[in-house]
Amino acid sequence: MFSQLPTPQTDSILSLSTLYRADNRQDKVDLGIGVYRNNQGQTPIMQAVKTAQMQLAEEQQTKVYVGLAGCEEFNQCMVDLVLGESPVLDRVSAIQTPGGSGALRMLGDLMNVAQPGTTIWLSNPSYVNHKPVMEAAGLNVKYYSYFSPTTKQVDVDKMLRDLATAGSKDVVLVHGCCHNPTGADIDFNAWQAITALAQKNGFTPFVDIAYQGFGDGLIEDALGVRYMAENVEEMLISASCSKNFGLYRERTGAAMVMAKNNTEANNAKGKLLQLARSTYTMPPDHGAAIVRTILTNDQLTKIWKQELIEMQQRMQRIRTSLCTELRTTLKSNHFDFIQAHKGMFTLIGFSAEQMIRLREEYAIYGVEDGRINIAGLAEQQIPYVANAIANITE
Ligand SMILES: Cc1ncc(COP(=O)(O)O)c(C=O)c1O
């Protein structure tokens, strides 16, 4: 049975972590895998999460199955978190999923069932798992222009030109905020322009929001998705609690469908439940129970929001310091785009060879596509990293 299987290719980001662990150099810096880190290099459990966890341990009476849709209170909390007090809420349905990845796959499967042969447009580049997940769900994948290697920002004109060719049976995936891997986000005008194209040409927007609160703030990061939801008939949303609640391993996320009306939203949910049933049946409970506990308790919500602000501010501080350091070292503003980028990631514009040099000569581990995780930098490492980047740039 297995003799025809090829030798597996290693995942570039995960194998980077293995190399990092095996590196004995004292000054090594891990800017690879996408997890938030504090100044001590740790990914601590958030205080609000710890408190919610203890509360749950006290209160929980059973570990019996939660049901196909997971916890409905969690689902409602997630819809509220992403869409706010939107007038469209009565035509939105949601299910709890194993992480944002589970939401991506369930929505991919849903599109394939609802409309076989769907083409989904991804930004070029996009989150490394978007293409495999959508292809595994049976969709065709196309790319729209996104990142300008010259300005290191979004090339909005080129993006809109490409998206103008997306047809009424196509789906366009947009990152809600903090674009992975580039760090370059579309501004509100671009959200409006994509929405106008969706209205005109009839494609369905799909928003993947995995870093809400990491960019400009919880509400600010959702302004684009909220505007879009209020101005199109149908939309898909995947949301992840891995980063903004620090619940990575608890696999917590939600898949949402906004349909033309309440009946169609319920039908879509019914199909999602059937798809979940034949995949993993029921989502894991713990992470969602924590999020629900936090978001239904004013005091815990306040603590969580404050912690999230501190994380976001730390990332912004690092961006500013790294930019300042690079400006001084290089006597140029070449890397100023780092400060304009949002969230954890920045594509610094290095080739694979330059990234390998960073790793081999300086023990600085970033992804070979040029992505660095800003949150992986401790403040005291900034001069060292800036100096290494400057040396390799020259
Ligand atoms: C854009 C994007 N979507 C989805 C995910 C998946 O998140 P999760 O860990 O919740 O499955 C990630 C994780 O890195 C991501 O960057």
Ligand as a Chemical Component Dictionary entry (heavy atoms), coordinates in Angstrom:
data_LIG
# 
_chem_comp.id                   LIG 
_chem_comp.type                 NON-POLYMER 
_chem_comp.pdbx_formal_charge   0 
_chem_comp.three_letter_code    LIG 
# 
loop_
_chem_comp_atom.comp_id 
_chem_comp_atom.atom_id 
_chem_comp_atom.alt_atom_id 
_chem_comp_atom.type_symbol 
_chem_comp_atom.charge 
_chem_comp_atom.model_Cartn_x 
_chem_comp_atom.model_Cartn_y 
_chem_comp_atom.model_Cartn_z 
_chem_comp_atom.pdbx_ordinal 
LIG C1 C1 C 0 -3.304 34.132 7.564  1  
LIG C2 C2 C 0 -3.457 32.928 8.434  2  
LIG N1 N1 N 0 -4.598 32.236 8.421  3  
LIG C3 C3 C 0 -4.777 31.148 9.181  4  
LIG C4 C4 C 0 -3.780 30.688 10.021 5  
LIG C5 C5 C 0 -4.021 29.426 10.808 6  
LIG O1 O1 O 0 -4.133 29.630 12.148 7  
LIG P1 P1 P 0 -4.411 28.459 13.178 8  
LIG O2 O2 O 0 -3.138 28.209 13.903 9  
LIG O3 O3 O 0 -5.472 28.994 14.078 10 
LIG O4 O4 O 0 -4.862 27.260 12.440 11 
LIG C6 C6 C 0 -2.568 31.372 10.083 12 
LIG C7 C7 C 0 -1.491 30.891 10.943 13 
LIG O5 O5 O 0 -0.354 31.234 10.862 14 
LIG C8 C8 C 0 -2.401 32.522 9.263  15 
LIG O6 O6 O 0 -1.253 33.223 9.266  16 
# 
loop_
_chem_comp_bond.comp_id 
_chem_comp_bond.atom_id_1 
_chem_comp_bond.atom_id_2 
_chem_comp_bond.value_order 
_chem_comp_bond.pdbx_ordinal 
LIG C1 C2 SING 1  
LIG C2 N1 SING 2  
LIG C2 C8 DOUB 3  
LIG N1 C3 DOUB 4  
LIG C3 C4 SING 5  
LIG C4 C5 SING 6  
LIG C4 C6 DOUB 7  
LIG C5 O1 SING 8  
LIG O1 P1 SING 9  
LIG P1 O2 DOUB 10 
LIG P1 O3 SING 11 
LIG P1 O4 SING 12 
LIG C6 C7 SING 13 
LIG C6 C8 SING 14 
LIG C7 O5 DOUB 15 
LIG C8 O6 SING 16 
# 
